[in-house]
């Protein structure tokens, strides 16, 4: 049973959120037990300080431990200041007022982090993917979760380029997962293409996550919520699959904007919470479906100075290309991580590769503080951010030229694609 509330007009008050959480948590048999809460990092808009406060208020006197694990996937680890800022309390305050809490980073970069809990078989992957991929996929998760009696997932649901919508079991895969399954389902998403996946609640990639989650033996509960800007519009508590279902439906109402005509040129101003292109590229993913063939999209992020703090060296080798480029030269690129190749194709967008010539559907440029030489070497266009006067881009919608502020969470699609 799902406990919750959702609206596309009226935001949740703190008292309403507390009421939902109190009712839901009262059903969990956690007295005297150890609880671990999975939360997103700072690349998701979410009222984590509110949840941190309410979880302790409602569970602090009941449980033996109430710890947090930041589901980083392969994002950059947070330092102590970043961790405390994420939950809205300083280190001294946390130790004084929240003595049962320890904050953990997911250490995806350390092989000893993981425990293998199962294998998705070759027959299963072949069936799920419709024959696109066929391989045994080891399922590994952060072994820390097995030190706890109850796992709680708490995070927002937004349109997502690989899975369709984020949320639910995505906080496990890739949130705290090992590299094999991460690379598998990201590459599957690339083969299906971002434009056919993003904003769809049911996808083959989501099916992979659901099957992988069946191997988990720790009782798992979920608080899924949907945001509109900084306002929480819905909160649903219950089984991860059921709460995801509710939150994705609401996110489809809140986080998808339909436009009648495709854009010719887009200045997509990546939100400040993205600190490299690996994350700021959402400013491309969420706009690509609404850009016309031959159009241009500029990822404007002067605060960004790095391609990827995690995968930058690999991306310097492979560059950014459409899926056709890799598939038609697979012997050359098959040894690179599928997750990195997938990111490459999502940023470059759809296109063709014929007779040694790559032809992307749209032109993507970076207006960042990454050096021009490096940008061009990785096969993206370069625009000096100092030459961009944002005011000169504003008010030109009639020309098909648009500025998207705080880009990265709202998905833009054509009205003709509604319902597809």
C-alpha positions in Angstrom: 0.0 0.0 0.0 1.3 3.5 -0.9 0.8 6.2 1.7 1.1 9.7 0.3 -0.1 12.8 -1.5 0.5 14.4 -4.9 -0.7 17.5 -6.7 0.4 19.5 -9.7 -0.8 22.7 -8.2 -0.5 22.7 -4.4 2.9 22.0 -2.7 3.3 19.9 0.4 3.6 21.8 3.6 6.2 20.6 6.2 3.3 19.5 8.4 1.8 17.4 5.6 5.1 15.8 4.8 5.6 15.0 8.5 2.1 13.5 8.6 2.8 11.2 5.7 6.2 10.1 7.1 4.8 9.5 10.5 2.0 7.3 9.2 4.4 5.4 7.0 7.2 4.9 9.5 4.8 3.7 12.1 4.3 0.6 10.0 8.0 -0.3 9.9 9.3 -2.8 12.5 12.5 -1.0 13.3 12.5 -0.6 17.1 16.0 -1.3 18.4 17.3 -2.0 14.9 19.8 -0.4 12.6 18.4 1.7 9.7 20.3 3.0 6.6 18.8 5.7 4.5 19.9 6.1 0.9 19.8 9.8 -0.3 20.9 11.6 -3.5 23.9 13.8 -3.8 23.8 17.5 -4.5 23.0 17.0 -8.2 19.3 16.6 -7.5 17.0 19.3 -6.2 15.6 17.8 -3.0 14.7 19.1 0.5 17.1 16.7 2.2 17.5 18.9 5.3 13.8 18.6 5.9 13.9 14.8 5.5 17.0 14.5 7.7 15.2 16.4 10.5 11.9 14.5 10.2 13.5 11.1 10.0 15.4 11.7 13.3 12.3 13.2 14.9 10.2 10.2 14.0 12.8 7.4 14.3 15.6 8.7 16.6 14.0 7.3 19.8 13.1 4.0 18.2 16.2 2.8 16.4 19.7 1.8 17.4 21.3 3.5 14.5 20.0 5.9 11.8 22.7 6.3 9.2 22.9 7.7 5.7 24.6 6.6 2.5 24.9 9.1 -0.3 24.0 7.2 -3.5 26.7 8.8 -5.7 26.7 6.3 -8.5 30.1 7.3 -10.0 29.8 11.0 -9.1 32.5 12.8 -7.1 32.6 11.9 -3.4 31.5 14.6 -1.0 33.9 15.9 1.7 32.8 16.4 5.2 31.5 19.9 4.5 29.6 18.7 1.5 28.0 15.9 3.5 26.8 18.2 6.3 25.6 20.8 3.8 23.6 18.2 2.0 21.6 17.3 5.1 21.5 20.9 6.4 23.4 20.6 9.7 27.0 21.4 10.7 29.3 18.7 12.0 29.1 20.0 15.6 25.3 20.2 15.5 25.0 16.8 14.0 27.1 15.2 16.8 25.2 17.0 19.5 21.6 16.7 18.3 21.8 13.6 16.1 24.1 11.2 18.0 22.7 8.1 16.3 23.7 9.3 12.8 26.7 8.6 10.7 27.0 9.9 7.1 28.7 7.7 4.5 29.8 8.3 0.9 29.3 5.4 -1.5 32.9 4.5 -2.4 32.4 3.3 -6.0 36.1 3.7 -6.6 37.2 1.0 -4.1 36.7 -2.6 -5.3 36.3 -3.8 -1.6 33.1 -1.7 -1.4 31.0 -4.3 -3.1 29.3 -7.6 -2.5 28.0 -9.8 -5.3 24.4 -10.7 -4.6 23.4 -12.4 -7.8 23.6 -12.6 -11.6 21.1 -11.6 -14.3 21.4 -14.4 -16.7 22.2 -14.2 -20.4 18.7 -15.6 -21.2 17.1 -12.9 -19.0 19.1 -10.0 -20.6 18.3 -11.3 -24.0 14.6 -11.3 -23.3 14.5 -7.9 -21.5 16.5 -6.2 -24.3 14.7 -7.8 -27.2 18.0 -9.3 -28.3 19.9 -6.0 -28.2 22.2 -7.4 -25.5 22.8 -10.9 -24.3 25.2 -11.5 -21.4 25.5 -12.7 -17.8 25.5 -9.5 -15.7 26.9 -9.7 -12.1 24.8 -7.7 -9.6 27.0 -6.1 -7.0 26.0 -3.6 -4.3 27.7 -1.6 -1.6 28.1 -4.3 1.1 27.5 -1.7 3.8 23.7 -2.2 3.4 24.0 -5.7 4.8 25.1 -4.3 8.1 21.6 -2.9 8.6 18.2 -4.3 9.4 16.2 -1.9 7.3 17.0 0.0 4.1 15.1 3.2 3.3 15.4 4.9 -0.1 14.6 8.6 -0.1 14.9 10.7 -3.3 13.2 12.7 -6.0 11.9 11.4 -9.3 12.7 13.3 -12.5 12.8 12.5 -16.2 16.0 10.6 -16.9 18.0 9.9 -20.1 19.0 6.3 -19.3 16.1 4.9 -17.2 13.1 7.0 -18.3 12.5 8.5 -14.9 14.8 8.5 -11.9 13.7 7.4 -8.4 12.9 4.1 -6.8 15.4 1.4 -7.4 17.6 3.8 -9.3 19.1 4.8 -6.0 20.5 1.3 -5.8 21.4 1.0 -9.4 23.6 2.9 -10.2 23.4 4.7 -6.8 25.4 2.2 -4.9 26.0 -0.5 -7.5 29.1 -2.1 -9.0 30.5 -1.3 -12.4 29.2 -4.4 -14.4 25.5 -3.7 -14.0 26.1 0.1 -14.3 27.9 -0.3 -17.6 25.4 -2.8 -18.9 22.2 -0.8 -18.4 23.7 2.5 -19.4 24.9 0.9 -22.7 21.4 -0.6 -23.1 20.0 2.9 -22.7 22.4 4.2 -25.3 21.3 1.6 -27.8 17.7 2.4 -27.3 18.6 6.1 -27.4 17.9 8.8 -24.9 15.1 10.5 -27.0 13.2 7.2 -26.9 13.8 6.5 -23.2 13.6 9.8 -21.5 10.3 10.7 -19.9 8.9 7.1 -20.2 7.9 5.4 -17.0 8.2 1.8 -18.2 11.5 1.0 -20.1 13.7 -2.1 -20.7 16.3 -0.4 -18.6 13.9 0.0 -15.6 13.1 -3.7 -16.1 16.8 -4.5 -15.5 16.8 -2.5 -12.3 13.7 -4.3 -11.0 15.2 -7.7 -11.7 18.5 -6.8 -10.0 16.6 -5.5 -7.0 15.0 -8.9 -6.4 18.4 -10.2 -5.2 18.4 -7.8 -2.2 17.6 -9.5 1.1 17.5 -6.4 3.3 14.0 -5.2 3.8 13.6 -2.1 1.6 11.2 0.8 2.0 10.9 3.9 -0.2 10.0 7.6 0.0 9.6 8.8 -3.5 8.8 12.5 -4.1 8.3 14.9 -7.1 9.5 18.4 -7.3 8.6 21.6 -9.2 11.5 23.9 -8.8 12.3 24.0 -5.1 8.8 22.9 -4.1 7.9 19.3 -3.2 4.6 18.6 -4.8 4.2 15.0 -3.9 5.5 12.4 -1.5 4.7 8.7 -1.6 5.8 6.0 0.9 5.8 2.3 0.4 7.3 -0.4 -1.8 10.0 1.1 -4.1 8.2 -0.1 -7.3 4.8 1.3 -6.2 6.1 4.6 -5.0 8.2 5.1 -8.1 5.0 4.5 -10.2 3.2 7.2 -8.4 6.1 9.7 -8.4 6.8 9.2 -12.0 3.2 9.9 -13.0 3.3 13.1 -11.0 6.8 14.0 -12.4 5.4 13.6 -15.9 2.9 16.4 -15.1 5.4 18.6 -13.3 8.7 18.2 -15.1 7.8 17.9 -18.8 7.1 20.9 -20.9 5.6 20.5 -24.4 6.3 23.0 -27.2 4.4 23.3 -30.5 7.4 24.1 -32.6 11.0 22.8 -32.4 13.7 25.2 -31.3 16.4 26.4 -33.8 18.9 27.5 -31.2 19.0 26.9 -27.5 21.1 28.5 -24.8 20.8 25.8 -22.1 22.1 27.3 -18.9 23.2 24.4 -16.7 22.2 24.6 -13.1 25.1 25.5 -10.7 24.7 22.2 -8.8 26.4 20.5 -11.8 30.2 20.8 -11.4 31.4 19.0 -14.6 30.0 18.1 -18.0 29.3 14.5 -16.8 26.5 16.1 -14.7 25.9 19.4 -16.6 25.1 17.4 -19.7 21.6 17.1 -18.4 21.2 20.5 -20.0 21.5 18.7 -23.3 19.5 15.5 -22.5 16.5 17.4 -21.4 16.4 19.7 -24.4 17.4 17.5 -27.3 13.9 16.2 -28.1 12.7 19.8 -28.7 15.5 20.9 -31.1 14.9 20.8 -34.8 17.1 18.8 -37.2 20.2 20.9 -37.9 19.6 23.0 -34.8 22.1 24.1 -32.3 22.3 23.7 -28.5 24.9 25.4 -26.3 25.5 24.1 -22.8 26.3 27.3 -21.0 28.1 26.7 -17.8 31.0 29.1 -17.1 31.4 27.6 -13.6 32.4 24.2 -15.1 36.1 23.6 -15.7 36.2 19.8 -16.1 34.7 17.2 -18.5 34.3 14.6 -15.7 36.1 14.3 -12.4 35.6 10.6 -12.6 35.8 9.6 -16.3 37.6 12.6 -17.9 40.7 10.6 -19.0 38.5 8.0 -20.8 36.4 10.7 -22.4 39.6 12.4 -23.6 40.4 9.2 -25.5 36.9 8.4 -27.0 35.4 11.8 -27.4 31.8 12.5 -27.9 30.0 10.7 -30.8 26.6 9.4 -31.9 25.8 5.7 -31.3 26.4 4.9 -34.9 30.0 6.0 -34.7 30.8 3.4 -32.0 28.7 0.6 -33.4 30.3 0.7 -36.8 33.8 0.7 -35.2 32.9 -1.7 -32.4 36.2 -3.6 -32.4 38.0 -0.4 -31.7 35.7 0.8 -28.8 34.3 -2.4 -27.2 36.9 -2.3 -24.5 35.8 1.0 -23.1 33.2 1.2 -20.2 29.7 1.1 -21.5 28.6 3.8 -19.1 31.2 6.2 -20.5 30.3 5.4 -24.1 26.6 5.9 -23.3 27.3 9.3 -21.8 29.2 10.2 -24.9 26.3 9.3 -27.2 23.8 11.1 -25.0 25.7 14.4 -25.2 26.4 14.2 -28.9 22.8 13.1 -29.6 21.5 11.1 -32.5 23.2 11.0 -35.8 24.8 8.8 -38.5 28.3 7.6 -39.4 28.8 6.7 -43.0 32.1 6.4 -45.0 34.1 7.7 -42.2 31.9 10.8 -41.8 29.9 11.5 -38.7 26.8 13.6 -39.1 25.0 14.5 -35.8 21.4 15.5 -35.9 22.0 18.7 -34.0 25.2 20.7 -33.2 26.2 20.7 -29.6 28.7 23.2 -28.2 30.2 23.9 -24.7 30.4 27.4 -23.3 32.4 26.6 -20.2 35.8 27.3 -18.8 37.2 24.1 -20.2 40.0 25.1 -22.7 39.0 25.3 -26.3 41.7 22.8 -27.4 40.3 20.1 -25.2 36.7 20.8 -26.1 37.4 20.5 -29.9 39.6 17.4 -29.3 36.6 15.6 -27.7 34.5 16.4 -30.8 32.2 19.1 -29.4 31.8 22.7 -30.5 33.4 25.5 -28.5 31.9 28.9 -27.6 33.8 31.3 -25.4 31.3 32.0 -22.5 32.6 35.6 -22.3 31.2 36.3 -25.8 27.7 35.3 -24.7 25.4 38.1 -23.7 22.4 36.3 -22.2 20.2 39.3 -22.5 20.7 39.3 -26.3 19.2 35.7 -26.4 16.2 36.6 -24.4 12.8 37.3 -25.9 13.5 35.7 -29.3 11.1 32.8 -29.1 9.4 33.9 -32.3 12.7 33.2 -34.1 13.0 29.8 -32.5 15.8 31.0 -30.2 15.3 30.3 -26.5 17.2 30.6 -23.2 16.5 27.9 -20.7 17.5 28.9 -17.1 18.5 26.3 -14.5 18.5 23.6 -17.2 18.8 20.0 -16.3 15.7 18.8 -14.6 12.8 20.0 -16.8 12.3 17.9 -20.0 11.2 19.6 -23.2 9.3 17.6 -25.8 7.3 18.4 -28.9 3.5 18.5 -28.5 3.2 16.1 -31.4 5.1 13.5 -29.2 2.7 13.7 -26.3 1.4 10.3 -25.3 4.0 8.5 -27.3 
